Amino acid sequence: MFAPKPFDVAKEMVRVTRPGGRIVMGNWIPNDPTLVAQILRISSNYTPPPPEGFVSPVTWGVESNVLDRFGAAGVPAKNISFARDMFTFNFPGTPSALVDEFRKYYGPTMNAFEAAEKKGRAAELQKELEELFDSQNKSQAATSIPATFLRVTVAV
């Protein structure tokens, strides 16, 4: 998902998969209303624009892109299936504490905080993310936030 040349990635995945094998991917979906897409949307407001030619990793969450990439690698569309699935971020602490974990360990959030700190906007970013995590939390005792992803299965 995070490789810079998605057509090359699809081709290589097909190459290394034995005939009759499957490639299964879980990809975040751009503009989805659930957690990860919203983290990325908020974070992008604090980071500089990507370099020219950059292909966003979340474009793997767009069915037509997946079809194009694997089609170029020789896989017919009938061999590619899609399903929306859910991953739930379960965390024993508060939503605010989970934001801190994302701040320390999730690349896009780390980059957003680094850029926001340089502009004196880190508190603003923290507040936006805490509001997001609070609004999507489904637990009273801890943190439980569902996030939708696109499960892609490619039959080679």
Residue pairs with C-beta under 8 A, 6 or more apart in sequence:
1 25
1 27
1 28
1 57
1 60
2 57
3 9
4 54
4 55
5 55
6 55
6 59
6 60
6 65
6 69
7 69
7 72
7 73
9 69
10 69
10 70
10 72
10 73
10 75
11 72
11 73
13 23
13 73
13 154
14 23
14 70
14 73
14 74
14 75
14 154
14 156
15 73
17 23
17 154
17 156
18 156
19 156
20 155
20 156
21 156
22 153
22 154
22 155
22 156
23 152
23 153
23 154
23 156
24 151
24 152
24 153
24 154
25 60
25 66
25 151
25 152
25 154
26 85
26 87
26 149
26 150
26 151
26 152
27 58
27 60
27 61
27 66
27 149
27 150
27 152
28 36
28 37
28 40
28 57
28 58
28 60
28 61
28 147
28 149
28 150
29 37
29 58
29 61
29 62
29 84
29 148
29 149
29 150
30 37
30 40
30 56
30 58
30 59
30 61
30 62
31 37
31 41
32 38
32 61
32 147
32 148
34 136
34 145
34 146
34 147
34 148
35 89
35 132
35 133
35 136
35 145
35 146
35 147
36 147
36 149
37 58
37 147
38 132
38 136
39 102
39 106
39 108
39 109
39 129
39 132
40 58
40 108
42 112
42 125
42 128
42 129
42 132
43 108
43 109
43 111
43 112
43 125
44 112
46 112
46 113
46 115
46 116
46 119
46 121
46 125
47 108
47 111
47 112
47 115
48 115
50 56
59 65
60 66
60 150
60 152
61 149
61 150
63 82
63 150
66 80
66 82
66 150
66 152
67 77
67 80
70 79
70 80
70 154
71 77
75 154
75 155
75 156
79 154
79 155
79 156
80 152
80 153
80 154
80 155
81 152
81 153
82 150
82 151
82 152
82 153
83 150
83 151
83 153
84 148
84 149
84 150
84 151
85 148
85 149
85 150
85 151
86 146
86 147
86 148
86 149
87 146
87 147
87 149
88 144
88 145
88 146
88 147
89 98
89 143
89 144
89 145
89 146
89 147
90 142
90 143
90 144
91 97
91 98
91 101
91 142
91 143
91 144
92 142
92 143
93 142
93 143
94 142
94 143
95 130
95 133
95 134
95 137
95 143
95 145
96 130
96 133
96 134
97 143
98 133
98 143
98 145
99 126
99 129
99 130
99 133
102 109
102 129
103 109
103 110
103 113
103 126
103 129
104 110
109 129
112 125
113 122
113 125
113 126
116 122
116 124
116 125
133 143
133 145
136 145
136 146
137 143
137 144
137 145
138 144
138 145
138 146
